[in-house]
Amino acid sequence: MFAANASETFGGHVWLALIVGFVMALTVHSTKAATRGVANLSTGGVAAPVISVVEDVVAVALSAVAILFPILVLAFLVLLAFALYSVAQRFKERRIRREQAQSPL
C-alpha cells in the first residue's frame, strides 16, 4: 500500500518505496511484538487490554494529525520515544533499588 501511494514521491522508483514501506512496517511490528512480549511476561497478560487500547488511541491520534499536520507527527514520535525511554529508565532504576534492598550485603 505504501509503495502504491508513494511511488511518485520516490521519483517513480517503486522498489525504493517498497523497501521503505517494508522497513517501516517491520520496525512497527518488531516494536509492538517486543513490547507485548515483555508486558505479557511481566504482568501475566493483565496489561494486554490496556496496551491494546493505548495502541489504538495512538494510532487514531497519529492518523488524524498526519492528515491535518504532517510535520507534527515527527515531533510527536520524538516525544513518544522520549516518554517510553523515561518510563523504561524508571522501571530499571526501581528494579536496581529493589535488588539492592534485597541484597544481604
C-alpha positions in Angstrom: 0.0 0.0 0.0 2.8 2.4 0.9 4.6 1.7 -2.4 1.5 2.3 -4.5 0.9 5.6 -2.9 4.5 6.8 -2.5 5.9 5.8 -5.9 5.5 9.4 -7.2 7.3 10.7 -4.1 10.3 8.5 -4.8 10.5 9.6 -8.5 8.8 6.5 -9.9 11.2 4.2 -8.1 8.6 1.6 -6.9 11.3 -0.7 -5.4 12.7 2.1 -3.2 9.1 2.8 -2.0 8.7 -0.9 -1.3 11.9 -1.1 0.7 11.0 2.0 2.7 7.5 0.7 3.4 8.9 -2.7 4.4 11.4 -1.2 6.8 8.7 1.0 8.4 6.3 -1.9 8.8 9.0 -4.2 10.2 10.0 -1.6 12.7 6.5 -1.0 13.9 5.8 -4.8 14.1 9.0 -5.6 15.9 8.5 -2.9 18.4 4.9 -4.0 19.0 5.9 -7.7 19.4 8.7 -6.9 21.8 6.5 -4.6 23.9 3.7 -7.1 24.1 6.0 -9.9 25.0 7.6 -8.0 27.8 4.2 -6.8 29.1 2.7 -10.2 29.0 5.6 -11.9 30.8 5.8 -9.2 33.5 2.1 -8.9 34.2 0.8 -12.3 33.3 -1.3 -10.9 30.5 -3.2 -8.4 32.6 -1.7 -5.4 30.8 -2.6 -6.7 27.3 -6.0 -5.0 27.1 -4.6 -1.7 28.4 -1.7 -1.8 25.9 -4.2 -2.6 23.1 -6.3 0.4 23.9 -3.3 2.6 24.1 -2.1 1.4 20.7 -5.5 2.1 19.2 -5.6 5.6 20.7 -2.1 6.4 19.5 -2.9 5.1 16.0 -6.0 7.2 15.7 -4.3 10.3 17.0 -1.3 9.9 14.7 -3.5 9.2 11.7 -5.6 12.4 12.4 -2.5 14.5 13.0 -0.8 13.0 9.9 -3.7 14.2 7.7 -4.0 17.6 9.3 -0.4 18.5 10.3 2.2 16.0 8.9 5.2 17.7 10.4 3.7 17.3 13.9 3.8 13.5 13.6 7.6 13.6 13.6 7.6 15.8 16.7 5.0 13.5 18.4 7.1 10.4 17.6 10.2 12.1 19.1 8.2 12.9 22.3 6.7 9.4 22.4 10.2 7.9 22.1 11.4 10.1 25.0 8.4 9.2 27.1 9.0 5.5 26.5 12.7 5.9 27.3 11.9 7.7 30.5 9.4 5.0 31.6 12.0 2.3 30.8 14.6 4.1 32.9 12.2 4.5 35.8 11.5 0.7 35.8 15.2 -0.1 35.5 16.0 2.2 38.5 13.2 0.7 40.5 14.4 -2.8 39.8 18.0 -1.9 40.7 16.8 -0.4 44.0 14.7 -3.4 44.8 17.7 -5.7 44.1 20.0 -3.6 46.3 17.4 -3.7 49.1 17.2 -7.5 48.9 20.9 -7.9 48.8 22.3 -9.4 52.1 25.4 -7.2 51.9 
